[in-house]
Amino acid sequence: MTNATQPKAANDNRRTEYNAEDLLQTEFPPLKMGC
């Protein structure tokens, strides 16, 4: 379980904001259905 109050690591370079053009040009893997 993660604690939502913990700050992000200084080296965490994951993007958190995207615009429509970014999303339209991104290829996503197929969705997996089921449990």
All heavy atoms as TSV, in Angstrom:
chain	resi	resn	atom	element	x	y	z
A	1	MET	N	N	0.852	-1.181	0.000
A	1	MET	CA	C	0.000	0.000	0.000
A	1	MET	C	C	0.897	1.242	0.000
A	1	MET	O	O	1.859	1.318	0.734
A	1	MET	CB	C	-0.896	-0.035	1.228
A	1	MET	CG	C	-1.933	1.026	1.227
A	1	MET	SD	S	-3.324	0.529	2.233
A	1	MET	CE	C	-3.218	1.677	3.536
A	2	THR	N	N	0.572	2.208	-0.838
A	2	THR	CA	C	1.377	3.416	-0.927
A	2	THR	C	C	0.768	4.515	-0.074
A	2	THR	O	O	-0.430	4.574	0.144
A	2	THR	CB	C	1.504	3.907	-2.367
A	2	THR	OG1	O	0.206	4.190	-2.862
A	2	THR	CG2	C	2.193	2.879	-3.243
A	3	ASN	N	N	1.624	5.403	0.377
A	3	ASN	CA	C	1.183	6.534	1.171
A	3	ASN	C	C	1.102	7.756	0.258
A	3	ASN	O	O	2.110	8.218	-0.254
A	3	ASN	CB	C	2.172	6.765	2.318
A	3	ASN	CG	C	1.722	7.858	3.245
A	3	ASN	OD1	O	0.780	8.590	2.957
A	3	ASN	ND2	N	2.382	7.976	4.384
A	4	ALA	N	N	-0.068	8.308	0.053
A	4	ALA	CA	C	-0.273	9.417	-0.877
A	4	ALA	C	C	0.418	10.694	-0.430
A	4	ALA	O	O	0.612	11.592	-1.226
A	4	ALA	CB	C	-1.769	9.668	-1.056
A	5	THR	N	N	0.821	10.767	0.819
A	5	THR	CA	C	1.459	11.990	1.302
A	5	THR	C	C	2.961	11.991	1.088
A	5	THR	O	O	3.617	12.999	1.332
A	5	THR	CB	C	1.166	12.201	2.801
A	5	THR	OG1	O	1.682	11.089	3.533
A	5	THR	CG2	C	-0.321	12.352	3.044
A	6	GLN	N	N	3.542	10.891	0.622
A	6	GLN	CA	C	4.976	10.845	0.387
A	6	GLN	C	C	5.330	11.676	-0.840
A	6	GLN	O	O	4.659	11.592	-1.854
A	6	GLN	CB	C	5.451	9.414	0.162
A	6	GLN	CG	C	5.393	8.552	1.395
A	6	GLN	CD	C	5.854	7.145	1.104
A	6	GLN	OE1	O	5.833	6.709	-0.031
A	6	GLN	NE2	N	6.258	6.446	2.137
A	7	PRO	N	N	6.393	12.485	-0.764
A	7	PRO	CA	C	6.811	13.267	-1.940
A	7	PRO	C	C	7.404	12.363	-3.004
A	7	PRO	O	O	7.890	11.275	-2.703
A	7	PRO	CB	C	7.867	14.213	-1.372
A	7	PRO	CG	C	8.365	13.538	-0.145
A	7	PRO	CD	C	7.223	12.722	0.398
A	8	LYS	N	N	7.363	12.808	-4.244
A	8	LYS	CA	C	7.964	12.058	-5.338
A	8	LYS	C	C	9.482	12.095	-5.194
A	8	LYS	O	O	10.034	13.069	-4.703
A	8	LYS	CB	C	7.570	12.672	-6.690
A	8	LYS	CG	C	6.097	12.520	-7.017
A	8	LYS	CD	C	5.755	13.264	-8.257
A	8	LYS	CE	C	5.983	12.414	-9.467
A	8	LYS	NZ	N	5.569	13.058	-10.693
A	9	ALA	N	N	10.117	11.024	-5.643
A	9	ALA	CA	C	11.577	10.979	-5.615
A	9	ALA	C	C	12.128	12.038	-6.563
A	9	ALA	O	O	11.533	12.344	-7.597
A	9	ALA	CB	C	12.062	9.597	-6.023
A	10	ALA	N	N	13.282	12.586	-6.241
A	10	ALA	CA	C	13.892	13.634	-7.053
A	10	ALA	C	C	14.242	13.137	-8.454
A	10	ALA	O	O	14.253	13.912	-9.402
A	10	ALA	CB	C	15.132	14.174	-6.365
A	11	ASN	N	N	14.508	11.838	-8.601
A	11	ASN	CA	C	14.887	11.294	-9.906
A	11	ASN	C	C	13.704	10.652	-10.638
A	11	ASN	O	O	13.895	9.917	-11.582
A	11	ASN	CB	C	16.030	10.284	-9.749
A	11	ASN	CG	C	15.624	9.109	-8.886
A	11	ASN	OD1	O	14.532	9.068	-8.332
A	11	ASN	ND2	N	16.513	8.143	-8.769
A	12	ASP	N	N	12.499	10.918	-10.208
A	12	ASP	CA	C	11.302	10.364	-10.853
A	12	ASP	C	C	10.950	11.251	-12.040
A	12	ASP	O	O	10.361	12.309	-11.890
A	12	ASP	CB	C	10.143	10.312	-9.861
A	12	ASP	CG	C	8.934	9.602	-10.419
A	12	ASP	OD1	O	8.984	9.170	-11.590
A	12	ASP	OD2	O	7.943	9.477	-9.688
A	13	ASN	N	N	11.329	10.818	-13.258
A	13	ASN	CA	C	11.152	11.644	-14.452
A	13	ASN	C	C	9.935	11.264	-15.281
A	13	ASN	O	O	9.864	11.609	-16.442
A	13	ASN	CB	C	12.410	11.561	-15.327
A	13	ASN	CG	C	13.594	12.200	-14.641
A	13	ASN	OD1	O	13.435	13.168	-13.927
A	13	ASN	ND2	N	14.761	11.646	-14.856
A	14	ARG	N	N	8.991	10.531	-14.704
A	14	ARG	CA	C	7.795	10.162	-15.466
A	14	ARG	C	C	6.959	11.402	-15.769
A	14	ARG	O	O	6.790	12.276	-14.922
A	14	ARG	CB	C	6.952	9.161	-14.685
A	14	ARG	CG	C	7.615	7.807	-14.581
A	14	ARG	CD	C	6.755	6.869	-13.823
A	14	ARG	NE	N	6.818	7.257	-12.406
A	14	ARG	CZ	C	6.152	6.655	-11.437
A	14	ARG	NH1	N	5.364	5.659	-11.704
A	14	ARG	NH2	N	6.278	7.058	-10.197
A	15	ARG	N	N	6.430	11.446	-16.994
A	15	ARG	CA	C	5.580	12.582	-17.375
A	15	ARG	C	C	4.261	12.504	-16.627
A	15	ARG	O	O	3.710	11.436	-16.422
A	15	ARG	CB	C	5.303	12.557	-18.880
A	15	ARG	CG	C	6.492	12.969	-19.702
A	15	ARG	CD	C	6.166	12.954	-21.161
A	15	ARG	NE	N	5.263	14.051	-21.496
A	15	ARG	CZ	C	4.894	14.352	-22.719
A	15	ARG	NH1	N	5.341	13.655	-23.734
A	15	ARG	NH2	N	4.078	15.348	-22.943
A	16	THR	N	N	3.738	13.644	-16.261
A	16	THR	CA	C	2.449	13.697	-15.580
A	16	THR	C	C	1.439	14.529	-16.358
A	16	THR	O	O	0.275	14.560	-15.989
A	16	THR	CB	C	2.600	14.275	-14.160
A	16	THR	OG1	O	3.168	15.582	-14.268
A	16	THR	CG2	C	3.484	13.405	-13.297
A	17	GLU	N	N	1.892	15.204	-17.419
A	17	GLU	CA	C	0.988	16.021	-18.221
A	17	GLU	C	C	1.169	15.689	-19.687
A	17	GLU	O	O	2.287	15.496	-20.164
A	17	GLU	CB	C	1.270	17.507	-18.007
A	17	GLU	CG	C	0.984	17.973	-16.600
A	17	GLU	CD	C	1.235	19.453	-16.423
A	17	GLU	OE1	O	1.425	20.161	-17.431
A	17	GLU	OE2	O	1.239	19.898	-15.277
A	18	TYR	N	N	0.043	15.595	-20.404
A	18	TYR	CA	C	0.051	15.273	-21.827
A	18	TYR	C	C	-0.937	16.189	-22.526
A	18	TYR	O	O	-1.944	16.569	-21.959
A	18	TYR	CB	C	-0.376	13.819	-22.060
A	18	TYR	CG	C	0.534	12.821	-21.410
A	18	TYR	CD1	C	0.334	12.415	-20.097
A	18	TYR	CD2	C	1.612	12.297	-22.100
A	18	TYR	CE1	C	1.182	11.505	-19.496
A	18	TYR	CE2	C	2.463	11.378	-21.510
A	18	TYR	CZ	C	2.238	10.990	-20.210
A	18	TYR	OH	O	3.087	10.102	-19.625
A	19	ASN	N	N	-0.664	16.505	-23.794
A	19	ASN	CA	C	-1.636	17.271	-24.565
A	19	ASN	C	C	-2.262	16.332	-25.597
A	19	ASN	O	O	-1.851	15.179	-25.743
A	19	ASN	CB	C	-1.013	18.515	-25.192
A	19	ASN	CG	C	0.089	18.184	-26.175
A	19	ASN	OD1	O	0.046	17.175	-26.871
A	19	ASN	ND2	N	1.087	19.040	-26.256
A	20	ALA	N	N	-3.251	16.795	-26.311
A	20	ALA	CA	C	-3.976	15.958	-27.262
A	20	ALA	C	C	-3.057	15.413	-28.349
A	20	ALA	O	O	-3.151	14.244	-28.735
A	20	ALA	CB	C	-5.134	16.743	-27.876
A	21	GLU	N	N	-2.135	16.213	-28.834
A	21	GLU	CA	C	-1.224	15.766	-29.891
A	21	GLU	C	C	-0.342	14.620	-29.389
A	21	GLU	O	O	-0.128	13.641	-30.092
A	21	GLU	CB	C	-0.361	16.923	-30.382
A	21	GLU	CG	C	0.511	16.546	-31.564
A	21	GLU	CD	C	1.292	17.725	-32.115
A	21	GLU	OE1	O	0.965	18.868	-31.776
A	21	GLU	OE2	O	2.227	17.476	-32.887
A	22	ASP	N	N	0.156	14.731	-28.163
A	22	ASP	CA	C	0.958	13.652	-27.568
A	22	ASP	C	C	0.160	12.352	-27.531
A	22	ASP	O	O	0.664	11.288	-27.881
A	22	ASP	CB	C	1.375	13.994	-26.136
A	22	ASP	CG	C	2.362	15.140	-26.059
A	22	ASP	OD1	O	3.075	15.392	-27.052
A	22	ASP	OD2	O	2.422	15.774	-24.991
A	23	LEU	N	N	-1.082	12.432	-27.072
A	23	LEU	CA	C	-1.907	11.234	-26.938
A	23	LEU	C	C	-2.251	10.630	-28.294
A	23	LEU	O	O	-2.259	9.407	-28.448
A	23	LEU	CB	C	-3.183	11.554	-26.161
A	23	LEU	CG	C	-2.969	11.908	-24.693
A	23	LEU	CD1	C	-4.270	12.349	-24.066
A	23	LEU	CD2	C	-2.367	10.741	-23.929
A	24	LEU	N	N	-2.534	11.452	-29.289
A	24	LEU	CA	C	-2.873	10.942	-30.611
A	24	LEU	C	C	-1.685	10.247	-31.277
A	24	LEU	O	O	-1.864	9.333	-32.071
A	24	LEU	CB	C	-3.387	12.076	-31.503
A	24	LEU	CG	C	-4.773	12.603	-31.150
A	24	LEU	CD1	C	-5.075	13.859	-31.941
A	24	LEU	CD2	C	-5.825	11.543	-31.410
A	25	GLN	N	N	-0.479	10.647	-30.939
A	25	GLN	CA	C	0.713	10.060	-31.544
A	25	GLN	C	C	1.271	8.884	-30.746
A	25	GLN	O	O	2.217	8.241	-31.172
A	25	GLN	CB	C	1.795	11.131	-31.698
A	25	GLN	CG	C	1.420	12.191	-32.695
A	25	GLN	CD	C	2.467	13.280	-32.808
A	25	GLN	OE1	O	3.495	13.239	-32.147
A	25	GLN	NE2	N	2.204	14.258	-33.658
A	26	THR	N	N	0.666	8.581	-29.604
A	26	THR	CA	C	1.156	7.507	-28.747
A	26	THR	C	C	0.490	6.190	-29.098
A	26	THR	O	O	-0.716	6.134	-29.287
A	26	THR	CB	C	0.878	7.843	-27.270
A	26	THR	OG1	O	1.504	9.079	-26.969
A	26	THR	CG2	C	1.408	6.771	-26.342
A	27	GLU	N	N	1.288	5.126	-29.218
A	27	GLU	CA	C	0.745	3.787	-29.429
A	27	GLU	C	C	0.675	3.088	-28.079
A	27	GLU	O	O	1.680	2.965	-27.385
A	27	GLU	CB	C	1.631	2.993	-30.388
A	27	GLU	CG	C	1.543	3.502	-31.808
A	27	GLU	CD	C	2.249	2.580	-32.788
A	27	GLU	OE1	O	2.284	1.355	-32.553
A	27	GLU	OE2	O	2.766	3.112	-33.773
A	28	PHE	N	N	-0.514	2.648	-27.722
A	28	PHE	CA	C	-0.732	1.972	-26.457
A	28	PHE	C	C	-0.855	0.474	-26.690
A	28	PHE	O	O	-1.374	0.049	-27.734
A	28	PHE	CB	C	-2.011	2.491	-25.792
A	28	PHE	CG	C	-1.928	3.942	-25.388
A	28	PHE	CD1	C	-2.442	4.937	-26.205
A	28	PHE	CD2	C	-1.340	4.306	-24.197
A	28	PHE	CE1	C	-2.369	6.273	-25.843
A	28	PHE	CE2	C	-1.247	5.635	-23.813
A	28	PHE	CZ	C	-1.769	6.617	-24.648
A	29	PRO	N	N	-0.420	-0.354	-25.727
A	29	PRO	CA	C	-0.589	-1.799	-25.879
A	29	PRO	C	C	-2.073	-2.156	-25.804
A	29	PRO	O	O	-2.863	-1.399	-25.216
A	29	PRO	CB	C	0.183	-2.369	-24.696
A	29	PRO	CG	C	0.284	-1.265	-23.709
A	29	PRO	CD	C	0.251	0.011	-24.501
A	30	PRO	N	N	-2.471	-3.309	-26.363
A	30	PRO	CA	C	-3.877	-3.704	-26.301
A	30	PRO	C	C	-4.329	-3.874	-24.849
A	30	PRO	O	O	-3.531	-4.255	-23.989
A	30	PRO	CB	C	-3.915	-5.045	-27.027
A	30	PRO	CG	C	-2.629	-5.191	-27.712
A	30	PRO	CD	C	-1.657	-4.264	-27.065
A	31	LEU	N	N	-5.593	-3.562	-24.599
A	31	LEU	CA	C	-6.144	-3.735	-23.265
A	31	LEU	C	C	-6.378	-5.220	-22.998
A	31	LEU	O	O	-6.753	-5.973	-23.898
A	31	LEU	CB	C	-7.464	-2.992	-23.138
A	31	LEU	CG	C	-7.390	-1.479	-23.263
A	31	LEU	CD1	C	-8.792	-0.888	-23.221
A	31	LEU	CD2	C	-6.540	-0.902	-22.147
A	32	LYS	N	N	-6.138	-5.630	-21.766
A	32	LYS	CA	C	-6.392	-7.011	-21.354
A	32	LYS	C	C	-7.690	-7.035	-20.589
A	32	LYS	O	O	-7.859	-6.307	-19.609
A	32	LYS	CB	C	-5.257	-7.538	-20.491
A	32	LYS	CG	C	-3.955	-7.653	-21.241
A	32	LYS	CD	C	-2.866	-8.202	-20.356
A	32	LYS	CE	C	-1.556	-8.280	-21.101
A	32	LYS	NZ	N	-0.473	-8.790	-20.256
A	33	MET	N	N	-8.631	-7.857	-21.027
A	33	MET	CA	C	-9.927	-7.957	-20.364
A	33	MET	C	C	-9.927	-9.148	-19.414
A	33	MET	O	O	-9.252	-10.129	-19.648
A	33	MET	CB	C	-11.039	-8.129	-21.399
A	33	MET	CG	C	-11.106	-6.999	-22.416
A	33	MET	SD	S	-11.417	-5.376	-21.695
A	33	MET	CE	C	-13.116	-5.536	-21.299
A	34	GLY	N	N	-10.686	-9.040	-18.349
A	34	GLY	CA	C	-10.820	-10.149	-17.425
A	34	GLY	C	C	-10.082	-9.916	-16.130
A	34	GLY	O	O	-9.515	-8.867	-15.880
A	35	CYS	N	N	-10.089	-10.935	-15.324
A	35	CYS	CA	C	-9.477	-10.830	-13.987
A	35	CYS	C	C	-8.075	-11.321	-13.950
A	35	CYS	O	O	-7.583	-12.179	-14.422
A	35	CYS	CB	C	-10.310	-11.593	-12.982
A	35	CYS	SG	S	-11.965	-10.913	-12.835
